[in-house]
Amino acid sequence: MTPKILKQLVIVFIMARRSFVNFFAFRWMITPDIIKILYVLVLIFGNLSLLGAVIAGAVGAFFYSQATGLDTLIMVAIIVCDIIAGIIISILGNLAFRMFCEQIILFFSIHEILSSIENRGKEQDKSYRRDQSQRRQSSSQKKNEVQKVGPQ
């Protein structure tokens, strides 16, 4: 293997190790990704099952009207109400689930923002301490120079 490929493999290994460590230290959150996937699955399968329920309701209304001798106009009204109720339930259900998912993701985005603020604070604290240490060293050097020179 060439040194360039070896260097790239080492970089990939280090990045994978960091993400693995961050995963078990709970610094890398997987829940927002799972929530997004779950939302899409619920959107697809929820609407398909609701469509199946609307069709089953319409077929049930048709057979019920045939068995009981209901008027065709009443049967059509029941089917139309079934379809309208299915559309309303689909819209409101998807909206409510979307709002729920957004709230969960919002909690995790707040966590990310607070983590970045904490990291910036740590970096500023390190630079502040470094500056204080340098000032102390320079002031002690000045004192030493004054002591070496002595009173004149």
C-alpha positions as CSV (number, residue, x, y, z in Angstrom):
1,M,0.0,0.0,0.0
2,T,1.1,3.4,-0.8
3,P,1.6,5.9,2.1
4,K,-1.2,8.1,0.7
5,I,-3.7,5.3,0.9
6,L,-2.4,4.3,4.3
7,K,-2.9,7.9,5.5
8,Q,-6.4,8.0,4.2
9,L,-7.3,4.7,5.9
10,V,-5.9,6.0,9.2
11,I,-8.0,9.2,8.8
12,V,-11.1,7.1,8.1
13,F,-10.4,4.8,11.1
14,I,-9.9,7.9,13.4
15,M,-13.2,9.5,12.2
16,A,-15.1,6.2,12.7
17,R,-13.6,5.7,16.1
18,R,-14.6,9.3,17.1
19,S,-18.2,8.8,15.9
20,F,-18.3,5.4,17.7
21,V,-17.1,7.0,20.9
22,N,-19.5,10.0,20.5
23,F,-22.3,7.5,19.9
24,F,-21.7,5.7,23.2
25,A,-21.0,9.0,25.1
26,F,-24.4,10.3,23.8
27,R,-22.8,13.3,22.1
28,W,-24.2,12.1,18.7
29,M,-27.9,11.7,18.8
30,I,-29.6,9.2,16.4
31,T,-33.2,10.0,17.5
32,P,-33.7,12.9,15.0
33,D,-32.8,10.6,12.1
34,I,-35.0,7.9,13.4
35,I,-37.9,10.4,13.9
36,K,-37.6,11.5,10.2
37,I,-37.6,8.0,8.9
38,L,-40.5,7.1,11.2
39,Y,-42.5,10.2,10.0
40,V,-42.2,9.1,6.4
41,L,-43.2,5.5,7.2
42,V,-46.2,6.6,9.3
43,L,-47.2,9.1,6.5
44,I,-47.1,6.4,3.8
45,F,-48.6,3.4,5.8
46,G,-51.1,5.6,7.7
47,N,-52.5,7.1,4.6
48,L,-52.6,3.7,2.9
49,S,-54.5,2.1,5.8
50,L,-56.8,5.1,6.0
51,L,-57.5,4.7,2.2
52,G,-58.3,1.0,2.8
53,A,-60.6,2.0,5.7
54,V,-62.5,4.5,3.5
55,I,-62.8,1.9,0.7
56,A,-64.0,-0.8,3.1
57,G,-66.5,1.7,4.6
58,A,-67.8,2.5,1.1
59,V,-68.1,-1.1,0.2
60,G,-69.8,-1.9,3.5
61,A,-72.3,1.0,2.9
62,F,-73.0,-0.4,-0.5
63,F,-73.7,-3.9,0.7
64,Y,-75.6,-2.6,3.7
65,S,-77.9,-0.6,1.4
66,Q,-78.4,-3.6,-0.8
67,A,-79.3,-5.9,2.1
68,T,-81.6,-3.4,3.8
69,G,-83.1,-1.8,0.7
70,L,-81.9,1.7,1.4
71,D,-82.3,4.3,-1.2
72,T,-79.4,4.9,-3.6
73,L,-79.2,8.5,-2.7
74,I,-78.7,7.7,1.0
75,M,-76.0,5.2,0.1
76,V,-74.2,7.8,-2.0
77,A,-74.5,10.3,0.9
78,I,-72.9,7.8,3.3
79,I,-70.1,7.0,0.9
80,V,-69.4,10.8,0.3
81,C,-69.4,11.4,4.1
82,D,-67.0,8.5,4.5
83,I,-64.7,9.9,1.9
84,I,-64.8,13.4,3.4
85,A,-64.2,12.1,6.9
86,G,-61.2,10.1,5.6
87,I,-59.7,13.2,4.0
88,I,-60.2,15.3,7.1
89,I,-58.8,12.6,9.4
90,S,-55.8,12.2,7.0
91,I,-55.0,15.9,7.0
92,L,-55.5,16.4,10.8
93,G,-53.7,13.2,11.7
94,N,-50.7,13.9,9.5
95,L,-50.6,17.5,10.8
96,A,-50.7,16.3,14.5
97,F,-48.1,13.7,14.0
98,R,-45.9,16.2,12.1
99,M,-46.1,18.6,15.0
100,F,-45.3,15.9,17.5
101,C,-42.2,14.9,15.5
102,E,-41.1,18.5,15.1
103,Q,-41.3,19.0,18.9
104,I,-39.0,16.0,19.5
105,I,-36.6,17.2,16.8
106,L,-36.7,20.7,18.4
107,F,-35.6,19.3,21.7
108,F,-32.6,17.7,20.0
109,S,-31.7,20.9,18.1
110,I,-31.8,22.8,21.4
111,H,-29.4,20.2,22.7
112,E,-27.0,20.7,19.8
113,I,-27.1,24.5,20.2
114,L,-26.4,24.2,23.9
115,S,-23.5,21.8,23.2
116,S,-22.0,24.2,20.7
117,I,-22.3,27.1,23.2
118,E,-20.6,24.9,25.8
119,N,-17.8,24.0,23.4
120,R,-17.3,27.7,22.5
121,G,-17.2,28.6,26.2
122,K,-14.6,25.9,26.8
123,E,-12.4,27.2,23.9
124,Q,-12.7,30.8,25.2
125,D,-11.9,29.7,28.7
126,K,-8.8,27.9,27.4
127,S,-7.7,31.0,25.5
128,Y,-8.4,33.2,28.5
129,R,-6.4,31.0,30.8
130,R,-3.5,30.9,28.2
131,D,-3.6,34.7,28.1
132,Q,-3.6,35.0,31.9
133,S,-0.7,32.5,32.1
134,Q,1.3,34.5,29.5
135,R,0.6,37.8,31.4
136,R,1.8,36.2,34.6
137,Q,5.0,35.0,33.0
138,S,5.7,38.4,31.4
139,S,5.0,40.2,34.7
140,S,7.3,37.8,36.5
141,Q,10.0,38.3,33.9
142,K,9.7,42.1,34.3
143,K,10.0,41.7,38.1
144,N,13.1,39.5,37.6
145,E,14.6,42.1,35.3
146,V,13.9,44.9,37.8
147,Q,15.5,42.8,40.5
148,K,18.6,42.1,38.4
149,V,19.0,45.7,37.6
150,G,18.4,46.7,41.2
151,P,17.8,50.2,42.5
152,Q,19.9,52.9,40.9
